[in-house]
Amino acid sequence: MPALAELALLVDTYSDPTQADGLITWANAEGESLLKSYRDNPDGNNASLSHDLCFTLKATEQVTLDVTLPQGYPEKRPLIRFVGMTSREQHEELNAISKTTAEMSQADDLPLFAIYQAVLEHIGSWQEPFSGSAEKLQADATSIHIPSFRRRILFWSHHLIADSKRKDLQTMSSSSLVIIAKIGWPGYIAAEGDADLVQDFIKEVKTWRWQAITLRFDIMEESSKPALLNMLKTYTEVGSLAELSQLLADEPGWFEAGRH
């Protein structure tokens, strides 16, 4: 995938509309202008780079990535420098993640996307489990009433097309979870069921090492509440992540995974 097309995908996938500052901070106005021109006319613009493109990607409030996409990217690797409030050990971990992911994705169409996704997932491993986790909720429950919990998650992908991806999904068809997937451009995988089983499902999906797929939403609720996932059975077209979110997020508790 050409550089500007990949950047557009990265922004569309990870930008948070609730945040005042954007995902990308450009080193100069030319980069922003190039991306805007590509978005305005993706079929009529050369999405490859004629010179180096420099910008900063926001990972968290504390960590950013200073990125240089060299002329000839993606054949040439991106140059990435991590900036922020991390320990020396954490900084070394991020450098190692970036290098390893770049080497593994050298032949793929989305090397920067893969690096950014891997960095977010690794940073997430430094943090405490989200406050709605089954373990914490059960620990806080009173001795009089200990509810069981159901979890509902949404994986969002730029595309789910390849036969190998369909086979991966078929391996989960015997699961006790309710799993609904939309094949195409874009694609999604939604799963709902016992909290522990959903956690196992998330781990399984990550072992598939698909490119351009990310866990976008995650909710925990008492099993006594009615399931919402069945609503998706008649939802056959997805125009944007915002539209799908609006369909599902009709009650408090939904949040964007990895952005808190």
Helices and strands as residue ranges (DSSP letters): H 3-14, E 24-26, H 29-40, E 53-58, E 63-69, E 79-84, H 88-104, H 111-124, H 134-140, E 149-157, H 163-170, E 178-182, E 187-194, H 195-207, E 213-222, G 229-234, H 241-248
